[in-house]
Amino acid sequence: MPGEARVEMTRFILNGALVAVSAPPDERLSDSLRERLGARDVKIGCNAGDCGACSVLIDGQVVCSCLTPTRKAEGHRVETVAGLVADDRVARTLAQRFQDHGAAQCGFCTPGMMTASVALLRQEPAPDEAAIIRALGGVLCRCTGYRKIIDAVATIPAVLAETGAPGHAGAAIRRLDGAQKLAGTEAFGDDVAPPDTLEILVIRSPFPRAAFTFGDLDAWRAGQPGIAAVLTAADVPGRNVFGVIPAFADQPAFAEGVTRFRGEAVAAVVGTPAAIRAFDPASFPVCWTELPAVEVPAAAEASGAPLVHEGRAGNLMCKGFVACGDAGAALAAADVTVEGRFASGFVEHAYIEPEAGFARVVDGRVEIHACTQAPVMDLEAMEILLGMDRSRIRIVPTAVGGGFGSKLDISLQPYLALGAIKTGRPVRMAYSRTESMQSTTKRHPSEIRLRLGATRDGRISGCDFQGTFNTGAYASWGPTVANRVPVHASGPYRIADYRAEARAIHTNCPPAGAFRGFGVPQAAIALESMLDELAGKLAIDPLELRLKNALTNGVPTVCGQVFAQGVGIRACLEALRPAWEAERAAAEAFNRETDGPLRRGVGIASGWYGCGNTSLPNPSTIKAGVRADGRILLHQGAMDIGQGANTVIAQIFATALGVPVTAIDLIGADTDVTPDAGKTSASRQTFVSGNAARACGEALRARVLGMVNASETAVLTFAPCAITVDDGASRHRIALDPLAADADGYVLAASGHYDPPTKPLDANGQGEPYAQFGYAAQLAAAEVDTGLGTVRLLRIVAAHDVGLAVNPMLVEGQIQGGVAQGIGMALMEEYIPGRTENLHDYLIPTIGDIPPIEPIIIEEADAHGPYGAKGLGEHVLIPTAPAILNAIAHATGVRMTSVPVTPAKLAAALAGD
Amino acid sequence: MSYLVPGSVDEALALLRDRQPTVVAGCTDVLPARRQGQPSGDILDVAQVPELRGIVRGPQGWRVGAAATWAEIAAAPLPPAFDALQQAAREVGAIQIQNAGTIAGNICNASPAADGVPPLLVLGAEVELASVAGRRRVPLEDFITGVRRTARASDELAVALHLPHPPSDAGGAFVKLGTRTSLVISIAMVAAVVRVAQGRIAWARLAVGACSPVARRLPAWEEELEGRSLEDVASLRPDASHLEGLAPIDDVRASAAYRIEAVRELCQRALMRALVSAAGGADAR
């Protein structure tokens, strides 16, 4: 028959080698490359052309391999990042520059960024920024804020410590795990399972709230070739409940009888890759009955509303409260007051790596290899669900392609474990983008009412904050948001008379949980907007108003906590002054001199964030050992989710031990071999695990010095099979071979532990919630197109007090990445269940949406931090959205109170609607 | 289920008649739409059929092969009026999509937000369809009949678009409005082509996308512009009477009311840019 071309084999050149692959006619090239040809360096983030992570070059042109049928590769030349970085000169030097700039954070989008950049650089060896933005506009990055990527592609010189420097705390060195992210060898959640492993697909609720019954599952399964097992709540051997906060644990691995949000799991099928590929979820024998649902707090709190959980009356999960002085009296006495109502929607984390993992049973123990921010919490959750002693469970985190809070909660871990146990065979699964968005946690939508007063000379006189947070169907981190918000809603300001209440309300929405800032960014929008309104009423410069009220050493917070040292907010604000004055003048000149629809404005906002758990124990342990061959191994259990813990913890440890960081080999997180370094959350790893690493390094150093009675200033050198200790007066050689090895094989070992000192909060939220805060102030310059309601950002300046920048390059990367997320929250991001469950309806910033972001690092050393260091991870996005809202108000006179400020919303506000 | 790769239009047409395959080219719309567990049936990949390739100037006008990619269109040496099409080509998705996605795929997919349609409408495009029974040409406005519906019969293949030669002194422009800079489905977009004579608009054509089930020309506004002096038009925006036929909806991207207001502004901006394009073309001569 003419044109009959049913192809059994597709032949093409993959990274210079002829390959032949036999694939079904409709298979995507991304799948063939990953599963049939071993090219796991190609990443899948969306299967829809929305993220670009799967980009490859075909005959030199960049395309999404997920949108390319394998058959299209026939006879062509396909290049992936692994082949390019190994063999291509342009790619190899670009990979070096990516490392120099820290342009790969988690590394999941890196294959897409690299291939798209190589395609550009082959055409244009010295591209300008516009060309780079055009070339990379099809690849989403959620970690870096894109600016380091632009710098790397544009061959901007990187500011790094000199080669050969020890790389101690304070040194900008390359990420220690950077090379594998560029080479394409980093193994993420979906990269560890062998090909042909059984796969799992979850059956999910199509309704916000529904009752359901199953048909005869055994009979159904028996009729399904290739389906090895069906999993439901009946297969959960332990208690079918999990939750990150034990007192509130309420979420089932599989719903029983009723589902509480759209996308909730009720069952899963386990089968061969071919069977899962052909499996239509609509054919699964489950019968749904949609039930009335409540999707916003107002409906959930209405009398007679259906309860999401029995026993939580009014759908109120919990409240948080802080009060000091007399807010009502102070407001009544204030010379001026302002009041505002603010709203925000669900925000999706949108890490480019969807949840993925692999599990198997080894010698009667369950091993789960998956992306996670919290391996030991995963272990504790699985202990309950599986009804197994924890000694029989091993969590081996893979590399994590971004987390931002959502990968603190377990997601697919129960399905992996149950699938491996029930079938007795290894199993794997990767969430589709849609199920990742439907089923995992989100930032809490907020409705906030804020009243703020001031004296005529600009001292804050009274603040009353009421926040209602939509916490979704299950508790997750909702209690943490409720607790943190009242503590932080004052901002880093002295407010003597303060009252703040936050309530978390259940709805039939996805669980709202942890997302960079735990509710504080939402609260900051209200406060920082109202401060600008106050400044307007008082005719005081907004920067001066903030400086007048900024906390200083020795001044109590709204919790009554007094820091004698380390309060850096004034330094952050002062650092913005030059840009503030220049940009305000430039904007006003532009507006005077320009006709037409464009108006420019400049806004400013502050932020603060307490590092570590709120008034709760929060320990980390780091251990290290020296082998007889002289290598130092650091058991580093603080999850690196792209932020750089692998590098920062090693730098701190190396500093304390007194060796170059290159002398250390990392042993990554694994609950069998690394002690608990806590969760990667609450901006705590540099601070808390950093202190544990310092203690560990100091303990090991003391041990070595003690063996030869050397002085504390001695120089240690770890050579093969020996340590030399030179304190100037004497030089000792410690031979390692004669020393007995411990169970880990170490001839010398030490561990360090740290738990930050805090004190409980009383009924009025008075106490010492955190051992340290980090501080921030940011400036945004924006241009509003008043004809269309669009906002173009011109420049962001971000001053952050990090105590000590353990690695300034990584600090800058955190700042730029967090600012980019703040921009998304301000201008475009809103997750609407059922409507924006993909990355083309849910928009995050692309490379062209991010203006130059200039970090200013402030180092107001903290007495509790390792070498003075403070946490940073969440501070970075707290001031961004309010600074942008303030810039819009400055440009147009219109105060936006609801984010995201989409063009339609801003245009309506400009029109006075 | 087979992946069919015809070597010629005749082969493709025979397969279309006999196998009822899904026709694909760039696959940038087909693959994202695939649902878990849905068999794809036979696939007919026409991207490499020689007759469907290339962008050629002929005596009657330009012939753009159905499988011309957006990247190829953006790079082609086309006259200034085609700026509308070339600017749109650079705004479809991002470079990965532009390297694969094709012009006929864009119109056959018939999304209301297809970026290619407004420029093709203002350039007077006709779609050439072939089947084993013969060939026909259909004006683009008659070809797209509704949301994801076209006049293509199931045994027909779009083989080319034909665009008449615009006057060499005409200019074009495309203005896209989205919530971010790339990889974005348009809230609204406007394409314009304009010709100037003696300081006045000789004629103008404007088309609006993403504000009706099928992108539409604005004949009342075009008529209003005709003969206006260039000074006049700088401040002119269409009003409701000129926008009859648009029927925008509220969706996650924007409200209907906003779309109408935005279109008024975009029409003005597209026209001004098209005038610049026309002037640039005149300068180049």
Boltz contact constraints between the chains, C-beta under 6 A:
constraints:
  - contact:
      token1: [A, 2]
      token2: [B, 11]
      max_distance: 6.0
  - contact:
      token1: [A, 2]
      token2: [B, 14]
      max_distance: 6.0
  - contact:
      token1: [A, 3]
      token2: [B, 4]
      max_distance: 6.0
  - contact:
      token1: [A, 3]
      token2: [B, 6]
      max_distance: 6.0
  - contact:
      token1: [A, 3]
      token2: [B, 11]
      max_distance: 6.0
  - contact:
      token1: [A, 3]
      token2: [B, 15]
      max_distance: 6.0
  - contact:
      token1: [A, 5]
      token2: [B, 4]
      max_distance: 6.0
  - contact:
      token1: [A, 5]
      token2: [B, 5]
      max_distance: 6.0
  - contact:
      token1: [A, 6]
      token2: [B, 2]
      max_distance: 6.0
  - contact:
      token1: [A, 7]
      token2: [B, 3]
      max_distance: 6.0
  - contact:
      token1: [A, 25]
      token2: [B, 1]
      max_distance: 6.0
  - contact:
      token1: [A, 25]
      token2: [B, 2]
      max_distance: 6.0
  - contact:
      token1: [A, 25]
      token2: [B, 3]
      max_distance: 6.0
  - contact:
      token1: [A, 26]
      token2: [B, 40]
      max_distance: 6.0
  - contact:
      token1: [A, 48]
      token2: [B, 32]
      max_distance: 6.0
  - contact:
      token1: [A, 49]
      token2: [B, 28]
      max_distance: 6.0
  - contact:
      token1: [A, 49]
      token2: [B, 32]
      max_distance: 6.0
  - contact:
      token1: [A, 49]
      token2: [B, 97]
      max_distance: 6.0
  - contact:
      token1: [A, 52]
      token2: [B, 96]
      max_distance: 6.0
  - contact:
      token1: [A, 55]
      token2: [B, 96]
      max_distance: 6.0
  - contact:
      token1: [A, 61]
      token2: [B, 99]
      max_distance: 6.0
  - contact:
      token1: [A, 62]
      token2: [B, 95]
      max_distance: 6.0
  - contact:
      token1: [A, 62]
      token2: [B, 96]
      max_distance: 6.0
  - contact:
      token1: [A, 63]
      token2: [B, 96]
      max_distance: 6.0
  - contact:
      token1: [A, 63]
      token2: [B, 99]
      max_distance: 6.0
  - contact:
      token1: [A, 63]
      token2: [B, 100]
      max_distance: 6.0
  - contact:
      token1: [A, 64]
      token2: [B, 96]
      max_distance: 6.0
  - contact:
      token1: [A, 67]
      token2: [B, 27]
      max_distance: 6.0
  - contact:
      token1: [A, 67]
      token2: [B, 28]
      max_distance: 6.0
  - contact:
      token1: [A, 67]
      token2: [B, 31]
      max_distance: 6.0
  - contact:
      token1: [A, 71]
      token2: [B, 3]
      max_distance: 6.0
  - contact:
      token1: [A, 137]
      token2: [B, 94]
      max_distance: 6.0
  - contact:
      token1: [A, 137]
      token2: [B, 182]
      max_distance: 6.0
  - contact:
      token1: [A, 138]
      token2: [B, 94]
      max_distance: 6.0
  - contact:
      token1: [A, 138]
      token2: [B, 95]
      max_distance: 6.0
  - contact:
      token1: [A, 138]
      token2: [B, 96]
      max_distance: 6.0
  - contact:
      token1: [A, 278]
      token2: [B, 37]
      max_distance: 6.0
  - contact:
      token1: [A, 279]
      token2: [B, 37]
      max_distance: 6.0
  - contact:
      token1: [A, 280]
      token2: [B, 37]
      max_distance: 6.0
  - contact:
      token1: [A, 787]
      token2: [B, 265]
      max_distance: 6.0
  - contact:
      token1: [A, 788]
      token2: [B, 262]
      max_distance: 6.0
  - contact:
      token1: [A, 788]
      token2: [B, 265]
      max_distance: 6.0
  - contact:
      token1: [A, 828]
      token2: [B, 179]
      max_distance: 6.0
  - contact:
      token1: [A, 828]
      token2: [B, 180]
      max_distance: 6.0
  - contact:
      token1: [A, 835]
      token2: [B, 252]
      max_distance: 6.0
  - contact:
      token1: [A, 836]
      token2: [B, 252]
      max_distance: 6.0
  - contact:
      token1: [A, 841]
      token2: [B, 252]
      max_distance: 6.0
  - contact:
      token1: [A, 843]
      token2: [B, 179]
      max_distance: 6.0
  - contact:
      token1: [A, 843]
      token2: [B, 180]
      max_distance: 6.0
  - contact:
      token1: [A, 846]
      token2: [B, 180]
      max_distance: 6.0
  - contact:
      token1: [A, 846]
      token2: [B, 181]
      max_distance: 6.0
  - contact:
      token1: [A, 846]
      token2: [B, 182]
      max_distance: 6.0
  - contact:
      token1: [A, 846]
      token2: [B, 183]
      max_distance: 6.0
  - contact:
      token1: [A, 848]
      token2: [B, 181]
      max_distance: 6.0
  - contact:
      token1: [A, 848]
      token2: [B, 182]
      max_distance: 6.0
  - contact:
      token1: [A, 849]
      token2: [B, 180]
      max_distance: 6.0
  - contact:
      token1: [A, 849]
      token2: [B, 181]
      max_distance: 6.0
  - contact:
      token1: [A, 902]
      token2: [B, 179]
      max_distance: 6.0
  - contact:
      token1: [A, 904]
      token2: [B, 254]
      max_distance: 6.0
  - contact:
      token1: [A, 904]
      token2: [B, 255]
      max_distance: 6.0
  - contact:
      token1: [A, 904]
      token2: [B, 258]
      max_distance: 6.0
  - contact:
      token1: [A, 907]
      token2: [B, 258]
      max_distance: 6.0
